[in-house]
Amino acid sequence: MAAKLGRFDKLDTDLEQQELTIDGFTFSYVRIGKGNKGIISFNGYEKTAIDFAENLLETEFPHHYTILCVDLFFHGKTIVPQKRVEKNQITPSELHVYIQKILTKENLVFPHLFGFSMGGKIALSLFSYHPEEYGNLYLLAPEGLKPIWWYGALASFPPFRSVYKYYIHHPYWYFFWMDLIKKIGLLSKSAVEFANEKMATPERRKFLYDVWMSIKKLKPSFPKLQTIPALEDRIQIFVGSKDRVVRATKAYEFCKNLGLNPKKVVKEFDAGHSILKPQYLREIPIK
C-alpha cells in the first residue's frame, strides 16, 4: 500500500508512505529516492519516518540512493500486536528478518543504517547481530551506546512493570521519586526534566510504557560488536556537544570500550540533542 505525501521539486522526489504487514506486525515507512543503493533509517522517540525523510531531502541527498525511513513501534502507522508488548517482544534477529522482507519488496540489498536517538539504538542492535547484511552505520545522538541497568530492571521484572502501570494513573509518587533522584545527583536536572515531560499526561505515560516494553529486546550486543573486522571504518557517531539527553561523553566511552579511535568515529556538533536537521545531516559523508 502506498500513499503520496508530497513533492520536493528541488529533487523531483515524491515521499511515498508504504506499509507491510508481517506476522501481525504492520511496518510503515516512507520511501524517497529511486537509486539502486539503499539506506534504512529509524526515527527517534515521538518523531516519525516523515520527520526523518523531510530532513534528509533538504540535504539534497545523493540521487543514487533509495531511502526507507521506518516508523518505530507505536510511531506513525507501525503497529505491534498487543500480545507482544509485554511478552515475547521482538528480537534483533526477528526484526532483521522483517527488514529484509521490506528490502526484498523494494529490491534493495546491503543498505546503510541510520538511526537518530532511540532509533540509533535500534540501528546499532541490527548492525551488531547482522553486520554482514548491512553497509555502514550512522548514528545521530544515539541511545544504546551503554547498557542502562534500570531500564532492564523496569522492562524485565513484573513487579517493576506493575509499579510503572500504577504510575500511569497515579503519577504523584513518580514525580516525588524523580525529584529526590535529582536532589541526590543520580540524574542531572535536564535528564529529570526530559523524563518528566514524557510522563506529563496519562496518554504520554501509556505511550512511553508501550514503546519501552515493545523494544525491550532490541539492544545491541557489545561482544558481537567487538568481533566485527574494521569496525571503526564502518561506524560513525554524530553527537551534540550541548546534548543533555545523550551526552557526547557516551560516544567516547563507547569507542574506548570497543577499542575504536574516536577521532575516526565521533564527530561533535555545536548543538543539543536535535541534530536531525539538514545542516547537520549534510556533514554525513555518504557517497
N, C-alpha and C positions, 0 to 999 in steps of 0.2 A: 504494500500500500504506500502511495506517495502523495504528498501534498506540496504544492508550490508555496513557498513562504515569502518570496520577494526576489528582486533582481538588483545586483550591484553592477551598474553599467560600466564602471571602470574595468572590470574583469570579464564583463559579459557572462556572468555566472549566476545561475539560479541556486537558491537554497531549497533543497527538497527534503521534506520530512518523510522518513521511512519507518516502517515497523516490521518486526519479525517476531513471531510467536514460536517459542521452543519449550517443550516440556512444562507448559504452564506459565513460563516467564514471557512477558512481552517486552522486547527491547526496542526503544525508539531512538532514532539517531537522525542527524542532519547530514546530508551528503553535499559536498561542494567540490567543484573542480571535475575535470574529465581526464586527468593524467593516468599513466599506466603504473605509477608508483603510489603507494598508499601510506596514509597516516591515520592512526586511531587516536582520538583524544577523549579524555574524561574530564568533565567539569568538576568544580568544587561544590561544597555544601551550599544549598539554596541557590545555586547557579544552574543554568540549563545548557544543553547542547547548542541552542541558538546563540547564547552568550558567547560561547567559545567560537562558533562559526563566524559570527559577525566581526569579532575582533581579528580573527585570522584573515578574513577577506580584506580588511582595511590595511593589511600589511602588504598587499599585492604579492601574496604567496606564489611560489613558482607554479607555472601552468602545468608542469608535468606530474603534479600530484592530484590524487583524489583523496579528499579528507573526509573521514567519517567521524563526526562528533557524537559520541554516545551519551545519552542521558543516564546518570547513575540511578540506582534503585530509589523509587518514590519521587524521582525528579522527572519533569517533563511528562511524557506518556509511558515511561517504563514502569511495568507492573511486576510485582513479586507475589507469587501465590501466598495467601495468608498463612497457610500451614508451614511455610518455610521462612517465616520471620523470626520465630523464637527457636525453632528446632530444624535440624537438617539444613542449615544455611548453606548457601552456595560456596564451593571451594574454588581456589585459584585454577585448578585443572579443569573443573567443570565450566567455569567462566571462559577459560581458554577455548574449550570445545565450542561454546556458543559464539564466541568472537570469530572463530574460524568459519563457522557456518555463515555468519554475516559477510566475511571476506569472500567466501565462495559465491555467495549471491551477487557480490559486487565485482567478481572476477579480479581480485587483488590477492597478492601473496607478499609475505615478508615485510609488513608495514613497520614504520617507525611508531613508537608510542609516545604520546604526550599526556601529561597529567597535571592539573592545577589543584593545589591544596588537597582536599580529600581524594580527588581524582588522581593525584600523584601517588598516593598510597596504593590505589588500585592498579595503576600502570606499573609501579615497582613490583608489586606482587606478581602480576602476569609475567613480567620480564624475568624475575628471579627463578620461576619454575620452568619457563619455556623460552630461554634465550635464543635457542636455535630457530624459533619460529618468528622472531621479530628482529627489526633492524636496530636502530639506536633508540635510546631512552632519553626523553627531555622532560625534566621535572621542574615545575614552577611553584615556588613556595610550598613544597610538598609536605604532607603529613607522612608518617610511616618511616621516617629516617631512623627512628629509635623506638623500640618497643615501649608501650605505656602500660605499666602493670595494673593501674586502677581500671583501665578500660577492659582489660582481660577479665579482671575480677567482676566488674559490673555485668559484662556480657555472658560470662560463663556460669555463674552460680545463681540458681533460682532464688535464694533469699535476697540477694542484692537486686535482682530484677524486680522482685516484689516490692522492695523499698522504692525503687525508681517509679514503678507504676503508681505507688501511693503518692509520690511527689507530683505526678502529673495532675492530680486533682487537689492535692493538699501541699502546695509549694512552700509553706511558711518555713518548715524545718530545713528544706533545701537551701533557701537563702540565708538562714541562720548559720548553717554549717559553712557555706561558701564565704560568708563574712568572717567567720572565725579562721578559716584557712588563709584568707588574705591577711588577716592581722598577724598570724604567726609566721607568715612568709613562705608557706608551702607552694603558693602560686602567686604570680605577680598581679598587681591591681588590674592591669589591662587584660590579662587572661581571665580573671574572675568576671570582669565586666563583659567580656566576649561571651563567656559561658552563660551569664545571667540573661543576656539579650536573647540567646537561643531558648531560654526557659521562660520567657516573659508571659506567654499565654498557654492555656491548656492545649490548643491546637499545635503550637510550636513544640511543646514538650512531647506530645504524642508523635509528631513528625520526627523529632530527634531520636526518640526511642526506636521507632520503626527502622530508620536508616541505620542506626548503630547496630541493632540486632541483625539486620539482613546482611550486613557486610562483616560480621564478626570474624569469619574465617578468611577474609580476604586481606591477608597480611603477608609481607614479604618474608622469604626465607633467607636469613643472613648467611647461614652455612652454604647454601647453594650459590649465593652471590659471590662468595669467596672462591668458588671453583670456576667462574666464568673467565676464560682467557681474554687478555687485553681489555678488561672491564673499563678502565679509565678512558679508553678510546671510544667507548660506546655509550657512555652516560654523561649527561651534563645537567647540572643543577643550577637553577636561577633563583636567587633569593633577594628580598628587600632588606637593606641594612637597617631600616626602621620598623621592620615587621615585628609585632608583639604577639602574633598568633603562632607563627612558625619562625622562630628566631634563627638568624643566619648561622649562629654557632652550631646548630644541629647539623648543618651541611658539612661543616668542617669536622665535627665529631664522627659523622658517617664516613668521611674519607679516611680519617685516622683509623677507625675500627676495621676498615677493609683494605688498608694499606694503599690507598689511592693518593695521587698527587693533587691536592686541592687547587693548585694553580691551573691544572688542566681541566678540572671537573667543575669547579664552582665559579660562578660569576655573580657579583653583587650589583644591585641597582640601588640608586638613591631613592628608595621608595619604601612603602609599608607593605602590607600583605597583598594589596590589589595590584598585582603585576600582570594580570591577564588583560593587558591593554596593548594597542598597536605599537606604541613607542618602545615597549619592552620586547614584544614578540619579534620585532624587526631585528633584534640583536641575536636571535637564534640562528646559528649558521647551518641552515638546511640547504642542501644543494640538489 
